[in-house]
Amino acid sequence: MTEGRLVCYCFGYSREDIEKEYLVTGRSAILVKILSSKNAGTCECAAKNPSGT
């Protein structure tokens, strides 16, 4: 995880993390992990995001 602008406060992932992984592997397991968490109802980004969204 990097110090970029976070897109996921649950796992601390930034846009740069997702882009880097996609460029290296051609896919994003990070995005799959985030979406799985959201679908399972275990996402806490709204609570952990300083802006509340």
mmCIF entry with sequence, helices, sheets and N, C-alpha, C, O atoms, coordinates in Angstrom:
data_MODEL
# 
_entry.id   MODEL 
# 
_entity.id                         1 
_entity.type                       polymer 
_entity.pdbx_number_of_molecules   1 
# 
_entity_poly.entity_id                      1 
_entity_poly.type                           'polypeptide(L)' 
_entity_poly.nstd_linkage                   no 
_entity_poly.nstd_monomer                   no 
_entity_poly.pdbx_seq_one_letter_code       MTEGRLVCYCFGYSREDIEKEYLVTGRSAILVKILSSKNAGTCECAAKNPSGT 
_entity_poly.pdbx_seq_one_letter_code_can   MTEGRLVCYCFGYSREDIEKEYLVTGRSAILVKILSSKNAGTCECAAKNPSGT 
_entity_poly.pdbx_strand_id                 A 
# 
loop_
_entity_poly_seq.entity_id 
_entity_poly_seq.num 
_entity_poly_seq.mon_id 
_entity_poly_seq.hetero 
1 1  MET n 
1 2  THR n 
1 3  GLU n 
1 4  GLY n 
1 5  ARG n 
1 6  LEU n 
1 7  VAL n 
1 8  CYS n 
1 9  TYR n 
1 10 CYS n 
1 11 PHE n 
1 12 GLY n 
1 13 TYR n 
1 14 SER n 
1 15 ARG n 
1 16 GLU n 
1 17 ASP n 
1 18 ILE n 
1 19 GLU n 
1 20 LYS n 
1 21 GLU n 
1 22 TYR n 
1 23 LEU n 
1 24 VAL n 
1 25 THR n 
1 26 GLY n 
1 27 ARG n 
1 28 SER n 
1 29 ALA n 
1 30 ILE n 
1 31 LEU n 
1 32 VAL n 
1 33 LYS n 
1 34 ILE n 
1 35 LEU n 
1 36 SER n 
1 37 SER n 
1 38 LYS n 
1 39 ASN n 
1 40 ALA n 
1 41 GLY n 
1 42 THR n 
1 43 CYS n 
1 44 GLU n 
1 45 CYS n 
1 46 ALA n 
1 47 ALA n 
1 48 LYS n 
1 49 ASN n 
1 50 PRO n 
1 51 SER n 
1 52 GLY n 
1 53 THR n 
# 
_struct_asym.id          A 
_struct_asym.entity_id   1 
# 
loop_
_struct_conf.conf_type_id 
_struct_conf.id 
_struct_conf.pdbx_PDB_helix_id 
_struct_conf.beg_label_comp_id 
_struct_conf.beg_label_asym_id 
_struct_conf.beg_label_seq_id 
_struct_conf.pdbx_beg_PDB_ins_code 
_struct_conf.end_label_comp_id 
_struct_conf.end_label_asym_id 
_struct_conf.end_label_seq_id 
_struct_conf.pdbx_end_PDB_ins_code 
_struct_conf.beg_auth_comp_id 
_struct_conf.beg_auth_asym_id 
_struct_conf.beg_auth_seq_id 
_struct_conf.end_auth_comp_id 
_struct_conf.end_auth_asym_id 
_struct_conf.end_auth_seq_id 
_struct_conf.pdbx_PDB_helix_class 
_struct_conf.details 
_struct_conf.pdbx_PDB_helix_length 
HELX_P HELX_P1 AA1 ARG A 15 ? THR A 25 ? ARG A 15 THR A 25 1 ? 11 
HELX_P HELX_P2 AA2 ALA A 29 ? ALA A 40 ? ALA A 29 ALA A 40 1 ? 12 
HELX_P HELX_P3 AA3 CYS A 45 ? LYS A 48 ? CYS A 45 LYS A 48 1 ? 4  
# 
_struct_conf_type.id          HELX_P 
_struct_conf_type.criteria    ? 
_struct_conf_type.reference   ? 
# 
_struct_sheet.id               AA1 
_struct_sheet.type             ? 
_struct_sheet.number_strands   2 
_struct_sheet.details          ? 
# 
_struct_sheet_order.sheet_id     AA1 
_struct_sheet_order.range_id_1   1 
_struct_sheet_order.range_id_2   2 
_struct_sheet_order.offset       ? 
_struct_sheet_order.sense        anti-parallel 
# 
loop_
_struct_sheet_range.sheet_id 
_struct_sheet_range.id 
_struct_sheet_range.beg_label_comp_id 
_struct_sheet_range.beg_label_asym_id 
_struct_sheet_range.beg_label_seq_id 
_struct_sheet_range.pdbx_beg_PDB_ins_code 
_struct_sheet_range.end_label_comp_id 
_struct_sheet_range.end_label_asym_id 
_struct_sheet_range.end_label_seq_id 
_struct_sheet_range.pdbx_end_PDB_ins_code 
_struct_sheet_range.beg_auth_comp_id 
_struct_sheet_range.beg_auth_asym_id 
_struct_sheet_range.beg_auth_seq_id 
_struct_sheet_range.end_auth_comp_id 
_struct_sheet_range.end_auth_asym_id 
_struct_sheet_range.end_auth_seq_id 
AA1 1 LEU A 6  ? CYS A 8  ? LEU A 6  CYS A 8  
AA1 2 TYR A 13 ? SER A 14 ? TYR A 13 SER A 14 
# 
loop_
_atom_site.group_PDB 
_atom_site.id 
_atom_site.type_symbol 
_atom_site.label_atom_id 
_atom_site.label_alt_id 
_atom_site.label_comp_id 
_atom_site.label_asym_id 
_atom_site.label_entity_id 
_atom_site.label_seq_id 
_atom_site.pdbx_PDB_ins_code 
_atom_site.Cartn_x 
_atom_site.Cartn_y 
_atom_site.Cartn_z 
_atom_site.occupancy 
_atom_site.B_iso_or_equiv 
_atom_site.pdbx_formal_charge 
_atom_site.auth_seq_id 
_atom_site.auth_comp_id 
_atom_site.auth_asym_id 
_atom_site.auth_atom_id 
_atom_site.pdbx_PDB_model_num 
ATOM 1   N N  . MET A 1 1  ? 0.833   -1.178 0.000   1.00 0.00 ? 1  MET A N  1 
ATOM 2   C CA . MET A 1 1  ? 0.000   0.000  0.000   1.00 0.00 ? 1  MET A CA 1 
ATOM 3   C C  . MET A 1 1  ? 0.879   1.244  0.000   1.00 0.00 ? 1  MET A C  1 
ATOM 4   O O  . MET A 1 1  ? 1.937   1.284  0.627   1.00 0.00 ? 1  MET A O  1 
ATOM 5   N N  . THR A 1 2  ? 0.415   2.243  -0.713  1.00 0.00 ? 2  THR A N  1 
ATOM 6   C CA . THR A 1 2  ? 1.207   3.450  -0.845  1.00 0.00 ? 2  THR A CA 1 
ATOM 7   C C  . THR A 1 2  ? 0.552   4.619  -0.128  1.00 0.00 ? 2  THR A C  1 
ATOM 8   O O  . THR A 1 2  ? -0.544  4.508  0.421   1.00 0.00 ? 2  THR A O  1 
ATOM 9   N N  . GLU A 1 3  ? 1.253   5.732  -0.152  1.00 0.00 ? 3  GLU A N  1 
ATOM 10  C CA . GLU A 1 3  ? 0.786   6.936  0.515   1.00 0.00 ? 3  GLU A CA 1 
ATOM 11  C C  . GLU A 1 3  ? -0.025  7.835  -0.405  1.00 0.00 ? 3  GLU A C  1 
ATOM 12  O O  . GLU A 1 3  ? -0.101  9.039  -0.157  1.00 0.00 ? 3  GLU A O  1 
ATOM 13  N N  . GLY A 1 4  ? -0.626  7.305  -1.445  1.00 0.00 ? 4  GLY A N  1 
ATOM 14  C CA . GLY A 1 4  ? -1.431  8.106  -2.364  1.00 0.00 ? 4  GLY A CA 1 
ATOM 15  C C  . GLY A 1 4  ? -2.814  8.374  -1.803  1.00 0.00 ? 4  GLY A C  1 
ATOM 16  O O  . GLY A 1 4  ? -3.121  8.029  -0.661  1.00 0.00 ? 4  GLY A O  1 
ATOM 17  N N  . ARG A 1 5  ? -3.631  8.988  -2.619  1.00 0.00 ? 5  ARG A N  1 
ATOM 18  C CA . ARG A 1 5  ? -5.021  9.269  -2.248  1.00 0.00 ? 5  ARG A CA 1 
ATOM 19  C C  . ARG A 1 5  ? -5.770  7.942  -2.107  1.00 0.00 ? 5  ARG A C  1 
ATOM 20  O O  . ARG A 1 5  ? -5.837  7.161  -3.056  1.00 0.00 ? 5  ARG A O  1 
ATOM 21  N N  . LEU A 1 6  ? -6.321  7.695  -0.944  1.00 0.00 ? 6  LEU A N  1 
ATOM 22  C CA . LEU A 1 6  ? -6.984  6.421  -0.688  1.00 0.00 ? 6  LEU A CA 1 
ATOM 23  C C  . LEU A 1 6  ? -8.318  6.335  -1.399  1.00 0.00 ? 6  LEU A C  1 
ATOM 24  O O  . LEU A 1 6  ? -9.080  7.301  -1.450  1.00 0.00 ? 6  LEU A O  1 
ATOM 25  N N  . VAL A 1 7  ? -8.587  5.155  -1.948  1.00 0.00 ? 7  VAL A N  1 
ATOM 26  C CA . VAL A 1 7  ? -9.899  4.865  -2.516  1.00 0.00 ? 7  VAL A CA 1 
ATOM 27  C C  . VAL A 1 7  ? -10.617 3.835  -1.652  1.00 0.00 ? 7  VAL A C  1 
ATOM 28  O O  . VAL A 1 7  ? -11.825 3.643  -1.789  1.00 0.00 ? 7  VAL A O  1 
ATOM 29  N N  . CYS A 1 8  ? -9.887  3.177  -0.770  1.00 0.00 ? 8  CYS A N  1 
ATOM 30  C CA . CYS A 1 8  ? -10.466 2.198  0.138   1.00 0.00 ? 8  CYS A CA 1 
ATOM 31  C C  . CYS A 1 8  ? -9.865  2.395  1.528   1.00 0.00 ? 8  CYS A C  1 
ATOM 32  O O  . CYS A 1 8  ? -8.689  2.118  1.761   1.00 0.00 ? 8  CYS A O  1 
ATOM 33  N N  . TYR A 1 9  ? -10.687 2.873  2.428   1.00 0.00 ? 9  TYR A N  1 
ATOM 34  C CA . TYR A 1 9  ? -10.219 3.114  3.791   1.00 0.00 ? 9  TYR A CA 1 
ATOM 35  C C  . TYR A 1 9  ? -10.221 1.840  4.626   1.00 0.00 ? 9  TYR A C  1 
ATOM 36  O O  . TYR A 1 9  ? -9.559  1.782  5.662   1.00 0.00 ? 9  TYR A O  1 
ATOM 37  N N  . CYS A 1 10 ? -10.958 0.817  4.191   1.00 0.00 ? 10 CYS A N  1 
ATOM 38  C CA . CYS A 1 10 ? -10.954 -0.472 4.911   1.00 0.00 ? 10 CYS A CA 1 
ATOM 39  C C  . CYS A 1 10 ? -9.581  -1.119 4.849   1.00 0.00 ? 10 CYS A C  1 
ATOM 40  O O  . CYS A 1 10 ? -9.039  -1.558 5.864   1.00 0.00 ? 10 CYS A O  1 
ATOM 41  N N  . PHE A 1 11 ? -9.027  -1.172 3.644   1.00 0.00 ? 11 PHE A N  1 
ATOM 42  C CA . PHE A 1 11 ? -7.771  -1.877 3.414   1.00 0.00 ? 11 PHE A CA 1 
ATOM 43  C C  . PHE A 1 11 ? -6.604  -0.937 3.169   1.00 0.00 ? 11 PHE A C  1 
ATOM 44  O O  . PHE A 1 11 ? -5.464  -1.390 3.067   1.00 0.00 ? 11 PHE A O  1 
ATOM 45  N N  . GLY A 1 12 ? -6.860  0.352  3.073   1.00 0.00 ? 12 GLY A N  1 
ATOM 46  C CA . GLY A 1 12 ? -5.797  1.324  2.880   1.00 0.00 ? 12 GLY A CA 1 
ATOM 47  C C  . GLY A 1 12 ? -5.238  1.375  1.471   1.00 0.00 ? 12 GLY A C  1 
ATOM 48  O O  . GLY A 1 12 ? -4.078  1.746  1.285   1.00 0.00 ? 12 GLY A O  1 
ATOM 49  N N  . TYR A 1 13 ? -6.033  1.013  0.473   1.00 0.00 ? 13 TYR A N  1 
ATOM 50  C CA . TYR A 1 13 ? -5.555  1.015  -0.906  1.00 0.00 ? 13 TYR A CA 1 
ATOM 51  C C  . TYR A 1 13 ? -5.759  2.368  -1.563  1.00 0.00 ? 13 TYR A C  1 
ATOM 52  O O  . TYR A 1 13 ? -6.772  3.037  -1.358  1.00 0.00 ? 13 TYR A O  1 
ATOM 53  N N  . SER A 1 14 ? -4.771  2.750  -2.359  1.00 0.00 ? 14 SER A N  1 
ATOM 54  C CA . SER A 1 14 ? -4.852  3.993  -3.119  1.00 0.00 ? 14 SER A CA 1 
ATOM 55  C C  . SER A 1 14 ? -5.093  3.666  -4.590  1.00 0.00 ? 14 SER A C  1 
ATOM 56  O O  . SER A 1 14 ? -4.967  2.521  -5.023  1.00 0.00 ? 14 SER A O  1 
ATOM 57  N N  . ARG A 1 15 ? -5.442  4.697  -5.336  1.00 0.00 ? 15 ARG A N  1 
ATOM 58  C CA . ARG A 1 15 ? -5.607  4.531  -6.777  1.00 0.00 ? 15 ARG A CA 1 
ATOM 59  C C  . ARG A 1 15 ? -4.305  4.023  -7.391  1.00 0.00 ? 15 ARG A C  1 
ATOM 60  O O  . ARG A 1 15 ? -4.316  3.191  -8.298  1.00 0.00 ? 15 ARG A O  1 
ATOM 61  N N  . GLU A 1 16 ? -3.195  4.529  -6.889  1.00 0.00 ? 16 GLU A N  1 
ATOM 62  C CA . GLU A 1 16 ? -1.887  4.127  -7.394  1.00 0.00 ? 16 GLU A CA 1 
ATOM 63  C C  . GLU A 1 16 ? -1.634  2.631  -7.177  1.00 0.00 ? 16 GLU A C  1 
ATOM 64  O O  . GLU A 1 16 ? -1.044  1.971  -8.032  1.00 0.00 ? 16 GLU A O  1 
ATOM 65  N N  . ASP A 1 17 ? -2.077  2.099  -6.038  1.00 0.00 ? 17 ASP A N  1 
ATOM 66  C CA . ASP A 1 17 ? -1.927  0.665  -5.770  1.00 0.00 ? 17 ASP A CA 1 
ATOM 67  C C  . ASP A 1 17 ? -2.661  -0.158 -6.825  1.00 0.00 ? 17 ASP A C  1 
ATOM 68  O O  . ASP A 1 17 ? -2.123  -1.129 -7.358  1.00 0.00 ? 17 ASP A O  1 
ATOM 69  N N  . ILE A 1 18 ? -3.896  0.243  -7.118  1.00 0.00 ? 18 ILE A N  1 
ATOM 70  C CA . ILE A 1 18 ? -4.714  -0.484 -8.083  1.00 0.00 ? 18 ILE A CA 1 
ATOM 71  C C  . ILE A 1 18 ? -4.110  -0.378 -9.481  1.00 0.00 ? 18 ILE A C  1 
ATOM 72  O O  . ILE A 1 18 ? -4.012  -1.375 -10.196 1.00 0.00 ? 18 ILE A O  1 
ATOM 73  N N  . GLU A 1 19 ? -3.706  0.832  -9.866  1.00 0.00 ? 19 GLU A N  1 
ATOM 74  C CA . GLU A 1 19 ? -3.108  1.028  -11.191 1.00 0.00 ? 19 GLU A CA 1 
ATOM 75  C C  . GLU A 1 19 ? -1.818  0.222  -11.339 1.00 0.00 ? 19 GLU A C  1 
ATOM 76  O O  . GLU A 1 19 ? -1.598  -0.424 -12.364 1.00 0.00 ? 19 GLU A O  1 
ATOM 77  N N  . LYS A 1 20 ? -0.980  0.262  -10.325 1.00 0.00 ? 20 LYS A N  1 
ATOM 78  C CA . LYS A 1 20 ? 0.300   -0.458 -10.367 1.00 0.00 ? 20 LYS A CA 1 
ATOM 79  C C  . LYS A 1 20 ? 0.068   -1.960 -10.517 1.00 0.00 ? 20 LYS A C  1 
ATOM 80  O O  . LYS A 1 20 ? 0.708   -2.615 -11.340 1.00 0.00 ? 20 LYS A O  1 
ATOM 81  N N  . GLU A 1 21 ? -0.846  -2.496 -9.720  1.00 0.00 ? 21 GLU A N  1 
ATOM 82  C CA . GLU A 1 21 ? -1.134  -3.921 -9.810  1.00 0.00 ? 21 GLU A CA 1 
ATOM 83  C C  . GLU A 1 21 ? -1.685  -4.280 -11.194 1.00 0.00 ? 21 GLU A C  1 
ATOM 84  O O  . GLU A 1 21 ? -1.309  -5.303 -11.766 1.00 0.00 ? 21 GLU A O  1 
ATOM 85  N N  . TYR A 1 22 ? -2.562  -3.452 -11.723 1.00 0.00 ? 22 TYR A N  1 
ATOM 86  C CA . TYR A 1 22 ? -3.140  -3.719 -13.044 1.00 0.00 ? 22 TYR A CA 1 
ATOM 87  C C  . TYR A 1 22 ? -2.065  -3.691 -14.133 1.00 0.00 ? 22 TYR A C  1 
ATOM 88  O O  . TYR A 1 22 ? -2.053  -4.542 -15.022 1.00 0.00 ? 22 TYR A O  1 
ATOM 89  N N  . LEU A 1 23 ? -1.174  -2.720 -14.057 1.00 0.00 ? 23 LEU A N  1 
ATOM 90  C CA . LEU A 1 23 ? -0.114  -2.624 -15.055 1.00 0.00 ? 23 LEU A CA 1 
ATOM 91  C C  . LEU A 1 23 ? 0.835   -3.819 -15.002 1.00 0.00 ? 23 LEU A C  1 
ATOM 92  O O  . LEU A 1 23 ? 1.330   -4.266 -16.036 1.00 0.00 ? 23 LEU A O  1 
ATOM 93  N N  . VAL A 1 24 ? 1.086   -4.332 -13.810 1.00 0.00 ? 24 VAL A N  1 
ATOM 94  C CA . VAL A 1 24 ? 2.003   -5.458 -13.640 1.00 0.00 ? 24 VAL A CA 1 
ATOM 95  C C  . VAL A 1 24 ? 1.343   -6.788 -14.000 1.00 0.00 ? 24 VAL A C  1 
ATOM 96  O O  . VAL A 1 24 ? 1.963   -7.634 -14.645 1.00 0.00 ? 24 VAL A O  1 
ATOM 97  N N  . THR A 1 25 ? 0.087   -6.976 -13.586 1.00 0.00 ? 25 THR A N  1 
ATOM 98  C CA . THR A 1 25 ? -0.549  -8.289 -13.733 1.00 0.00 ? 25 THR A CA 1 
ATOM 99  C C  . THR A 1 25 ? -1.643  -8.348 -14.790 1.00 0.00 ? 25 THR A C  1 
ATOM 100 O O  . THR A 1 25 ? -2.049  -9.434 -15.201 1.00 0.00 ? 25 THR A O  1 
ATOM 101 N N  . GLY A 1 26 ? -2.125  -7.182 -15.236 1.00 0.00 ? 26 GLY A N  1 
ATOM 102 C CA . GLY A 1 26 ? -3.218  -7.164 -16.212 1.00 0.00 ? 26 GLY A CA 1 
ATOM 103 C C  . GLY A 1 26 ? -4.590  -7.312 -15.583 1.00 0.00 ? 26 GLY A C  1 
ATOM 104 O O  . GLY A 1 26 ? -5.593  -7.412 -16.290 1.00 0.00 ? 26 GLY A O  1 
ATOM 105 N N  . ARG A 1 27 ? -4.640  -7.325 -14.263 1.00 0.00 ? 27 ARG A N  1 
ATOM 106 C CA . ARG A 1 27 ? -5.909  -7.391 -13.543 1.00 0.00 ? 27 ARG A CA 1 
ATOM 107 C C  . ARG A 1 27 ? -5.713  -6.792 -12.164 1.00 0.00 ? 27 ARG A C  1 
ATOM 108 O O  . ARG A 1 27 ? -4.592  -6.467 -11.774 1.00 0.00 ? 27 ARG A O  1 
ATOM 109 N N  . SER A 1 28 ? -6.792  -6.648 -11.435 1.00 0.00 ? 28 SER A N  1 
ATOM 110 C CA . SER A 1 28 ? -6.677  -6.081 -10.107 1.00 0.00 ? 28 SER A CA 1 
ATOM 111 C C  . SER A 1 28 ? -7.356  -6.958 -9.065  1.00 0.00 ? 28 SER A C  1 
ATOM 112 O O  . SER A 1 28 ? -8.581  -6.952 -8.940  1.00 0.00 ? 28 SER A O  1 
ATOM 113 N N  . ALA A 1 29 ? -6.561  -7.706 -8.326  1.00 0.00 ? 29 ALA A N  1 
ATOM 114 C CA . ALA A 1 29 ? -7.080  -8.488 -7.203  1.00 0.00 ? 29 ALA A CA 1 
ATOM 115 C C  . ALA A 1 29 ? -7.517  -7.547 -6.081  1.00 0.00 ? 29 ALA A C  1 
ATOM 116 O O  . ALA A 1 29 ? -8.399  -7.883 -5.291  1.00 0.00 ? 29 ALA A O  1 
ATOM 117 N N  . ILE A 1 30 ? -6.901  -6.378 -6.017  1.00 0.00 ? 30 ILE A N  1 
ATOM 118 C CA . ILE A 1 30 ? -7.280  -5.378 -5.014  1.00 0.00 ? 30 ILE A CA 1 
ATOM 119 C C  . ILE A 1 30 ? -8.733  -4.983 -5.222  1.00 0.00 ? 30 ILE A C  1 
ATOM 120 O O  . ILE A 1 30 ? -9.515  -4.961 -4.271  1.00 0.00 ? 30 ILE A O  1 
ATOM 121 N N  . LEU A 1 31 ? -9.096  -4.674 -6.450  1.00 0.00 ? 31 LEU A N  1 
ATOM 122 C CA . LEU A 1 31 ? -10.472 -4.284 -6.749  1.00 0.00 ? 31 LEU A CA 1 
ATOM 123 C C  . LEU A 1 31 ? -11.437 -5.417 -6.423  1.00 0.00 ? 31 LEU A C  1 
ATOM 124 O O  . LEU A 1 31 ? -12.521 -5.173 -5.893  1.00 0.00 ? 31 LEU A O  1 
ATOM 125 N N  . VAL A 1 32 ? -11.061 -6.638 -6.731  1.00 0.00 ? 32 VAL A N  1 
ATOM 126 C CA . VAL A 1 32 ? -11.901 -7.799 -6.414  1.00 0.00 ? 32 VAL A CA 1 
ATOM 127 C C  . VAL A 1 32 ? -12.090 -7.904 -4.903  1.00 0.00 ? 32 VAL A C  1 
ATOM 128 O O  . VAL A 1 32 ? -13.199 -8.157 -4.432  1.00 0.00 ? 32 VAL A O  1 
ATOM 129 N N  . LYS A 1 33 ? -11.016 -7.710 -4.146  1.00 0.00 ? 33 LYS A N  1 
ATOM 130 C CA . LYS A 1 33 ? -11.097 -7.776 -2.675  1.00 0.00 ? 33 LYS A CA 1 
ATOM 131 C C  . LYS A 1 33 ? -12.028 -6.696 -2.128  1.00 0.00 ? 33 LYS A C  1 
ATOM 132 O O  . LYS A 1 33 ? -12.835 -6.965 -1.238  1.00 0.00 ? 33 LYS A O  1 
ATOM 133 N N  . ILE A 1 34 ? -11.920 -5.478 -2.657  1.00 0.00 ? 34 ILE A N  1 
ATOM 134 C CA . ILE A 1 34 ? -12.777 -4.380 -2.218  1.00 0.00 ? 34 ILE A CA 1 
ATOM 135 C C  . ILE A 1 34 ? -14.236 -4.689 -2.531  1.00 0.00 ? 34 ILE A C  1 
ATOM 136 O O  . ILE A 1 34 ? -15.104 -4.555 -1.667  1.00 0.00 ? 34 ILE A O  1 
ATOM 137 N N  . LEU A 1 35 ? -14.504 -5.103 -3.766  1.00 0.00 ? 35 LEU A N  1 
ATOM 138 C CA . LEU A 1 35 ? -15.883 -5.394 -4.168  1.00 0.00 ? 35 LEU A CA 1 
ATOM 139 C C  . LEU A 1 35 ? -16.469 -6.562 -3.387  1.00 0.00 ? 35 LEU A C  1 
ATOM 140 O O  . LEU A 1 35 ? -17.650 -6.543 -3.040  1.00 0.00 ? 35 LEU A O  1 
ATOM 141 N N  . SER A 1 36 ? -15.665 -7.571 -3.110  1.00 0.00 ? 36 SER A N  1 
ATOM 142 C CA . SER A 1 36 ? -16.133 -8.710 -2.315  1.00 0.00 ? 36 SER A CA 1 
ATOM 143 C C  . SER A 1 36 ? -16.531 -8.268 -0.912  1.00 0.00 ? 36 SER A C  1 
ATOM 144 O O  . SER A 1 36 ? -17.547 -8.711 -0.377  1.00 0.00 ? 36 SER A O  1 
ATOM 145 N N  . SER A 1 37 ? -15.728 -7.396 -0.326  1.00 0.00 ? 37 SER A N  1 
ATOM 146 C CA . SER A 1 37 ? -16.022 -6.868 0.999   1.00 0.00 ? 37 SER A CA 1 
ATOM 147 C C  . SER A 1 37 ? -17.317 -6.067 0.994   1.00 0.00 ? 37 SER A C  1 
ATOM 148 O O  . SER A 1 37 ? -18.140 -6.206 1.899   1.00 0.00 ? 37 SER A O  1 
ATOM 149 N N  . LYS A 1 38 ? -17.497 -5.236 -0.016  1.00 0.00 ? 38 LYS A N  1 
ATOM 150 C CA . LYS A 1 38 ? -18.723 -4.447 -0.129  1.00 0.00 ? 38 LYS A CA 1 
ATOM 151 C C  . LYS A 1 38 ? -19.935 -5.351 -0.299  1.00 0.00 ? 38 LYS A C  1 
ATOM 152 O O  . LYS A 1 38 ? -20.963 -5.143 0.345   1.00 0.00 ? 38 LYS A O  1 
ATOM 153 N N  . ASN A 1 39 ? -19.819 -6.351 -1.162  1.00 0.00 ? 39 ASN A N  1 
ATOM 154 C CA . ASN A 1 39 ? -20.934 -7.270 -1.408  1.00 0.00 ? 39 ASN A CA 1 
ATOM 155 C C  . ASN A 1 39 ? -21.277 -8.106 -0.184  1.00 0.00 ? 39 ASN A C  1 
ATOM 156 O O  . ASN A 1 39 ? -22.437 -8.462 0.018   1.00 0.00 ? 39 ASN A O  1 
ATOM 157 N N  . ALA A 1 40 ? -20.279 -8.422 0.632   1.00 0.00 ? 40 ALA A N  1 
ATOM 158 C CA . ALA A 1 40 ? -20.501 -9.213 1.837   1.00 0.00 ? 40 ALA A CA 1 
ATOM 159 C C  . ALA A 1 40 ? -21.025 -8.362 2.997   1.00 0.00 ? 40 ALA A C  1 
ATOM 160 O O  . ALA A 1 40 ? -21.402 -8.892 4.043   1.00 0.00 ? 40 ALA A O  1 
ATOM 161 N N  . GLY A 1 41 ? -21.044 -7.041 2.804   1.00 0.00 ? 41 GLY A N  1 
ATOM 162 C CA . GLY A 1 41 ? -21.521 -6.154 3.854   1.00 0.00 ? 41 GLY A CA 1 
ATOM 163 C C  . GLY A 1 41 ? -20.500 -5.913 4.947   1.00 0.00 ? 41 GLY A C  1 
ATOM 164 O O  . GLY A 1 41 ? -20.850 -5.460 6.037   1.00 0.00 ? 41 GLY A O  1 
ATOM 165 N N  . THR A 1 42 ? -19.226 -6.216 4.663   1.00 0.00 ? 42 THR A N  1 
ATOM 166 C CA . THR A 1 42 ? -18.187 -6.041 5.679   1.00 0.00 ? 42 THR A CA 1 
ATOM 167 C C  . THR A 1 42 ? -17.329 -4.809 5.436   1.00 0.00 ? 42 THR A C  1 
ATOM 168 O O  . THR A 1 42 ? -16.342 -4.587 6.137   1.00 0.00 ? 42 THR A O  1 
ATOM 169 N N  . CYS A 1 43 ? -17.700 -4.015 4.456   1.00 0.00 ? 43 CYS A N  1 
ATOM 170 C CA . CYS A 1 43 ? -16.961 -2.796 4.140   1.00 0.00 ? 43 CYS A CA 1 
ATOM 171 C C  . CYS A 1 43 ? -17.199 -1.758 5.248   1.00 0.00 ? 43 CYS A C  1 
ATOM 172 O O  . CYS A 1 43 ? -18.335 -1.539 5.668   1.00 0.00 ? 43 CYS A O  1 
ATOM 173 N N  . GLU A 1 44 ? -16.137 -1.137 5.704   1.00 0.00 ? 44 GLU A N  1 
ATOM 174 C CA . GLU A 1 44 ? -16.223 -0.114 6.746   1.00 0.00 ? 44 GLU A CA 1 
ATOM 175 C C  . GLU A 1 44 ? -15.714 1.230  6.269   1.00 0.00 ? 44 GLU A C  1 
ATOM 176 O O  . GLU A 1 44 ? -15.405 2.103  7.079   1.00 0.00 ? 44 GLU A O  1 
ATOM 177 N N  . CYS A 1 45 ? -15.625 1.403  4.956   1.00 0.00 ? 45 CYS A N  1 
ATOM 178 C CA . CYS A 1 45 ? -15.088 2.653  4.418   1.00 0.00 ? 45 CYS A CA 1 
ATOM 179 C C  . CYS A 1 45 ? -15.878 3.873  4.885   1.00 0.00 ? 45 CYS A C  1 
ATOM 180 O O  . CYS A 1 45 ? -15.284 4.903  5.203   1.00 0.00 ? 45 CYS A O  1 
ATOM 181 N N  . ALA A 1 46 ? -17.198 3.775  4.929   1.00 0.00 ? 46 ALA A N  1 
ATOM 182 C CA . ALA A 1 46 ? -18.006 4.920  5.356   1.00 0.00 ? 46 ALA A CA 1 
ATOM 183 C C  . ALA A 1 46 ? -17.652 5.347  6.779   1.00 0.00 ? 46 ALA A C  1 
ATOM 184 O O  . ALA A 1 46 ? -17.643 6.539  7.087   1.00 0.00 ? 46 ALA A O  1 
ATOM 185 N N  . ALA A 1 47 ? -17.362 4.385  7.636   1.00 0.00 ? 47 ALA A N  1 
ATOM 186 C CA . ALA A 1 47 ? -17.006 4.692  9.024   1.00 0.00 ? 47 ALA A CA 1 
ATOM 187 C C  . ALA A 1 47 ? -15.566 5.159  9.145   1.00 0.00 ? 47 ALA A C  1 
ATOM 188 O O  . ALA A 1 47 ? -15.257 6.002  9.988   1.00 0.00 ? 47 ALA A O  1 
ATOM 189 N N  . LYS A 1 48 ? -14.673 4.617  8.306   1.00 0.00 ? 48 LYS A N  1 
ATOM 190 C CA . LYS A 1 48 ? -13.245 4.930  8.402   1.00 0.00 ? 48 LYS A CA 1 
ATOM 191 C C  . LYS A 1 48 ? -12.822 6.134  7.563   1.00 0.00 ? 48 LYS A C  1 
ATOM 192 O O  . LYS A 1 48 ? -11.767 6.719  7.805   1.00 0.00 ? 48 LYS A O  1 
ATOM 193 N N  . ASN A 1 49 ? -13.640 6.504  6.580   1.00 0.00 ? 49 ASN A N  1 
ATOM 194 C CA . ASN A 1 49 ? -13.309 7.633  5.707   1.00 0.00 ? 49 ASN A CA 1 
ATOM 195 C C  . ASN A 1 49 ? -13.496 8.935  6.482   1.00 0.00 ? 49 ASN A C  1 
ATOM 196 O O  . ASN A 1 49 ? -14.573 9.180  7.026   1.00 0.00 ? 49 ASN A O  1 
ATOM 197 N N  . PRO A 1 50 ? -12.469 9.765  6.537   1.00 0.00 ? 50 PRO A N  1 
ATOM 198 C CA . PRO A 1 50 ? -12.561 11.026 7.282   1.00 0.00 ? 50 PRO A CA 1 
ATOM 199 C C  . PRO A 1 50 ? -13.676 11.955 6.786   1.00 0.00 ? 50 PRO A C  1 
ATOM 200 O O  . PRO A 1 50 ? -14.199 12.760 7.556   1.00 0.00 ? 50 PRO A O  1 
ATOM 201 N N  . SER A 1 51 ? -14.036 11.845 5.512   1.00 0.00 ? 51 SER A N  1 
ATOM 202 C CA . SER A 1 51 ? -15.102 12.717 4.995   1.00 0.00 ? 51 SER A CA 1 
ATOM 203 C C  . SER A 1 51 ? -16.482 12.109 5.238   1.00 0.00 ? 51 SER A C  1 
ATOM 204 O O  . SER A 1 51 ? -17.496 12.761 4.990   1.00 0.00 ? 51 SER A O  1 
ATOM 205 N N  . GLY A 1 52 ? -16.529 10.867 5.719   1.00 0.00 ? 52 GLY A N  1 
ATOM 206 C CA . GLY A 1 52 ? -17.789 10.225 6.049   1.00 0.00 ? 52 GLY A CA 1 
ATOM 207 C C  . GLY A 1 52 ? -18.536 9.643  4.863   1.00 0.00 ? 52 GLY A C  1 
ATOM 208 O O  . GLY A 1 52 ? -19.712 9.300  4.983   1.00 0.00 ? 52 GLY A O  1 
ATOM 209 N N  . THR A 1 53 ? -17.862 9.523  3.702   1.00 0.00 ? 53 THR A N  1 
ATOM 210 C CA . THR A 1 53 ? -18.532 8.942  2.541   1.00 0.00 ? 53 THR A CA 1 
ATOM 211 C C  . THR A 1 53 ? -17.787 7.746  2.034   1.00 0.00 ? 53 THR A C  1 
ATOM 212 O O  . THR A 1 53 ? -18.207 7.126  1.056   1.00 0.00 ? 53 THR A O  1 
# 
